[in-house]
Amino acid sequence: MISRSDAELAEILKVDRVTVTRWKNQTRFPKFDEVLKYEEILGLPFECFISREPNLEAIKEKLEMQLRAVKKAIKEKEQESLI
């Protein structure tokens, strides 16, 4: 089952939800150049993607900030279209 957070992360990274699920299940991994792109999009250091013991709380906080920004931008666009 794909969680809402998988779908939201997929949207932010512009990948398929199945891709995110495969990363989480460790059946597939992103290519090196993709990791660099995701590092920039999410504002997370490269080490977060390759560490066996990443700082999950810091990653969660960054993702939540990014998600809030995306939701805010969507809301602003919706309000603009009503004007």
C-alpha positions in Angstrom: 0.0 0.0 0.0 1.3 3.4 -0.9 1.1 6.0 1.8 0.1 9.6 1.3 3.6 10.7 2.3 5.1 8.4 -0.4 2.8 10.2 -2.9 3.8 13.6 -1.6 7.5 12.9 -1.7 7.1 11.5 -5.2 5.4 14.7 -6.3 8.1 16.9 -4.8 10.9 14.8 -6.4 8.9 14.5 -9.7 9.2 10.7 -9.7 6.6 7.9 -9.7 5.1 6.8 -6.3 6.2 3.2 -7.0 9.8 4.5 -7.2 9.6 6.0 -3.7 8.1 2.7 -2.4 11.0 0.8 -4.0 13.5 3.1 -2.4 11.9 2.6 1.0 11.8 -1.2 0.5 15.4 -1.1 -0.7 14.6 -3.0 -3.8 15.8 -0.1 -6.0 18.1 2.9 -5.4 18.4 6.2 -7.2 21.4 6.9 -9.4 24.2 9.1 -8.1 23.2 12.1 -10.3 19.6 11.7 -9.1 20.7 11.8 -5.5 22.5 15.1 -6.1 19.4 16.5 -7.7 17.2 15.3 -4.7 19.8 16.7 -2.3 19.2 20.1 -3.9 15.4 19.9 -4.1 15.1 18.7 -0.5 17.9 20.8 1.0 19.4 17.7 2.6 23.1 16.9 2.7 24.3 14.1 0.6 25.2 12.0 3.7 21.5 11.7 4.5 21.1 9.6 1.3 24.0 7.3 1.8 24.3 6.9 5.6 23.3 3.7 7.2 22.1 5.7 10.2 20.8 8.9 8.9 19.4 11.6 11.1 15.8 10.7 10.4 14.4 13.5 12.6 16.3 16.2 10.6 15.1 14.6 7.3 11.5 14.5 8.5 11.7 18.2 9.5 13.1 19.2 6.1 10.5 17.2 4.2 7.7 18.6 6.3 9.0 22.2 5.6 9.1 21.4 1.9 5.6 19.9 2.0 4.2 23.0 3.7 5.9 25.2 1.1 4.3 23.1 -1.7 0.9 23.2 -0.1 1.2 27.0 0.4 2.1 27.5 -3.2 -0.8 25.3 -4.4 -3.2 27.3 -2.2 -1.9 30.6 -3.5 -2.3 29.4 -7.1 -5.9 28.4 -6.3 -6.6 31.8 -4.8 -5.1 33.5 -7.8 -7.4 31.6 -10.1 -10.4 32.8 -8.1 -9.6 36.4 -8.6 
